Amino acid sequence: MRDQATGGKLLDGELFYVDGYQGDEIWAIDAWETREACDRGMEKWGPAMQAASVSMDDMTLEEFEIDQLHLGSAERLP
């Protein structure tokens, strides 16, 4: 679905994403530069989810501010 929605790339204003399974649930974390960038990104996701017959009815959304973001190899982290 990500390939269909984004071409397999980060969208404009998307900093990173991670996803995986927790039991029979799919968890996804996306980080965006701004709320507006997130809203634009969701405009791409809607049609892809609809095409895959994935409903957003049972999904929950939580927003968090990022205080610090460290990118790179774990070998560099203290």
C-alpha atoms as an extended CHARMM CRD file, in Angstrom:
* protein
*
        78  EXT
         1         1  MET       CA              0.0000000000        0.0000000000        0.0000000000  PROA      1               0.0000000000
         2         2  ARG       CA              2.8780000000        2.4000000000        0.7570000000  PROA      2               0.0000000000
         3         3  ASP       CA              4.2610000000        1.8510000000       -2.7410000000  PROA      3               0.0000000000
         4         4  GLN       CA              0.8640000000        2.6880000000       -4.2320000000  PROA      4               0.0000000000
         5         5  ALA       CA              0.3990000000        5.7820000000       -2.0650000000  PROA      5               0.0000000000
         6         6  THR       CA              3.9380000000        7.1530000000       -2.1600000000  PROA      6               0.0000000000
         7         7  GLY       CA              5.8720000000        5.3310000000       -4.8570000000  PROA      7               0.0000000000
         8         8  GLY       CA              7.9240000000        3.7890000000       -2.0300000000  PROA      8               0.0000000000
         9         9  LYS       CA              9.4190000000        7.1690000000       -1.1130000000  PROA      9               0.0000000000
        10        10  LEU       CA              8.9180000000        9.6770000000        1.6490000000  PROA      10              0.0000000000
        11        11  LEU       CA              6.2950000000       12.2630000000        0.8010000000  PROA      11              0.0000000000
        12        12  ASP       CA              6.9540000000       15.9930000000        0.8510000000  PROA      12              0.0000000000
        13        13  GLY       CA              7.3210000000       16.9950000000        4.5040000000  PROA      13              0.0000000000
        14        14  GLU       CA              7.5020000000       13.3850000000        5.7860000000  PROA      14              0.0000000000
        15        15  LEU       CA             10.5520000000       12.8780000000        8.0180000000  PROA      15              0.0000000000
        16        16  PHE       CA             10.3540000000        9.1030000000        8.5290000000  PROA      16              0.0000000000
        17        17  TYR       CA              7.9980000000        6.1930000000        8.9510000000  PROA      17              0.0000000000
        18        18  VAL       CA              8.0840000000        2.8220000000       10.6650000000  PROA      18              0.0000000000
        19        19  ASP       CA              5.4470000000        0.1300000000       10.6200000000  PROA      19              0.0000000000
        20        20  GLY       CA              4.9520000000       -3.3970000000       11.8210000000  PROA      20              0.0000000000
        21        21  TYR       CA              2.6030000000       -5.8600000000       13.4340000000  PROA      21              0.0000000000
        22        22  GLN       CA              1.5150000000       -6.0780000000       17.0590000000  PROA      22              0.0000000000
        23        23  GLY       CA             -0.4830000000       -9.2980000000       17.2250000000  PROA      23              0.0000000000
        24        24  ASP       CA             -3.0850000000       -9.0250000000       14.4710000000  PROA      24              0.0000000000
        25        25  GLU       CA             -2.8530000000       -5.2090000000       14.3530000000  PROA      25              0.0000000000
        26        26  ILE       CA             -0.7190000000       -3.0750000000       12.0720000000  PROA      26              0.0000000000
        27        27  TRP       CA              1.0510000000       -0.1950000000       13.7740000000  PROA      27              0.0000000000
        28        28  ALA       CA              2.4780000000        2.7210000000       11.8100000000  PROA      28              0.0000000000
        29        29  ILE       CA              4.4000000000        5.7600000000       12.9560000000  PROA      29              0.0000000000
        30        30  ASP       CA              4.9020000000        8.6600000000       10.5820000000  PROA      30              0.0000000000
        31        31  ALA       CA              6.7690000000       11.8460000000       11.4370000000  PROA      31              0.0000000000
        32        32  TRP       CA              5.9020000000       15.0310000000        9.5840000000  PROA      32              0.0000000000
        33        33  GLU       CA              7.4710000000       18.4800000000        9.4800000000  PROA      33              0.0000000000
        34        34  THR       CA              4.0530000000       20.1190000000        9.9710000000  PROA      34              0.0000000000
        35        35  ARG       CA              0.4060000000       19.2000000000       10.4590000000  PROA      35              0.0000000000
        36        36  GLU       CA             -0.2780000000       20.6120000000        6.9870000000  PROA      36              0.0000000000
        37        37  ALA       CA              2.3050000000       18.2530000000        5.4430000000  PROA      37              0.0000000000
        38        38  CYS       CA              0.5850000000       15.3620000000        7.2270000000  PROA      38              0.0000000000
        39        39  ASP       CA             -2.7990000000       16.4150000000        5.8740000000  PROA      39              0.0000000000
        40        40  ARG       CA             -1.3930000000       16.5590000000        2.3270000000  PROA      40              0.0000000000
        41        41  GLY       CA              0.1460000000       13.1200000000        2.8130000000  PROA      41              0.0000000000
        42        42  MET       CA             -3.1550000000       11.6640000000        3.9720000000  PROA      42              0.0000000000
        43        43  GLU       CA             -4.7020000000       12.8610000000        0.7000000000  PROA      43              0.0000000000
        44        44  LYS       CA             -2.3650000000       10.3690000000       -1.0100000000  PROA      44              0.0000000000
        45        45  TRP       CA             -3.0410000000        7.5890000000        1.4800000000  PROA      45              0.0000000000
        46        46  GLY       CA             -6.8410000000        7.7410000000        1.2700000000  PROA      46              0.0000000000
        47        47  PRO       CA             -7.1660000000        6.4230000000       -2.3030000000  PROA      47              0.0000000000
        48        48  ALA       CA             -4.4890000000        3.7580000000       -1.7220000000  PROA      48              0.0000000000
        49        49  MET       CA             -6.2840000000        2.4660000000        1.3750000000  PROA      49              0.0000000000
        50        50  GLN       CA             -9.6210000000        2.5240000000       -0.4070000000  PROA      50              0.0000000000
        51        51  ALA       CA             -8.1560000000        0.5660000000       -3.3470000000  PROA      51              0.0000000000
        52        52  ALA       CA             -6.8270000000       -2.0390000000       -0.8930000000  PROA      52              0.0000000000
        53        53  SER       CA            -10.2290000000       -2.2240000000        0.8940000000  PROA      53              0.0000000000
        54        54  VAL       CA             -8.6680000000       -1.0090000000        4.1450000000  PROA      54              0.0000000000
        55        55  SER       CA            -11.0740000000        0.8480000000        6.4020000000  PROA      55              0.0000000000
        56        56  MET       CA             -9.9150000000        3.6410000000        8.6900000000  PROA      56              0.0000000000
        57        57  ASP       CA            -12.9780000000        3.2220000000       10.9200000000  PROA      57              0.0000000000
        58        58  ASP       CA            -11.1030000000        1.3410000000       13.6680000000  PROA      58              0.0000000000
        59        59  MET       CA             -7.8850000000        3.3180000000       13.4050000000  PROA      59              0.0000000000
        60        60  THR       CA             -6.7400000000        5.6850000000       16.1000000000  PROA      60              0.0000000000
        61        61  LEU       CA             -4.4780000000        8.6740000000       15.7260000000  PROA      61              0.0000000000
        62        62  GLU       CA             -2.1710000000       10.0500000000       18.3730000000  PROA      62              0.0000000000
        63        63  GLU       CA             -0.0400000000       13.1310000000       17.8610000000  PROA      63              0.0000000000
        64        64  PHE       CA              3.2150000000       13.8280000000       19.6620000000  PROA      64              0.0000000000
        65        65  GLU       CA              5.7550000000       16.6280000000       19.4550000000  PROA      65              0.0000000000
        66        66  ILE       CA              9.2830000000       15.4360000000       18.6690000000  PROA      66              0.0000000000
        67        67  ASP       CA             11.7980000000       16.9680000000       21.0790000000  PROA      67              0.0000000000
        68        68  GLN       CA             14.8760000000       15.3300000000       19.5640000000  PROA      68              0.0000000000
        69        69  LEU       CA             15.4530000000       13.2000000000       16.4920000000  PROA      69              0.0000000000
        70        70  HSD       CA             18.7040000000       11.2710000000       16.0430000000  PROA      70              0.0000000000
        71        71  LEU       CA             19.1960000000        9.6990000000       12.6370000000  PROA      71              0.0000000000
        72        72  GLY       CA             22.0410000000        7.4560000000       11.6190000000  PROA      72              0.0000000000
        73        73  SER       CA             23.7820000000        4.3000000000       12.6420000000  PROA      73              0.0000000000
        74        74  ALA       CA             23.2060000000        2.9120000000       16.1270000000  PROA      74              0.0000000000
        75        75  GLU       CA             27.0000000000        2.5190000000       16.3370000000  PROA      75              0.0000000000
        76        76  ARG       CA             27.2830000000        6.3050000000       16.6800000000  PROA      76              0.0000000000
        77        77  LEU       CA             24.7830000000        6.6900000000       19.4970000000  PROA      77              0.0000000000
        78        78  PRO       CA             26.2000000000        7.1080000000       23.0120000000  PROA      78              0.0000000000
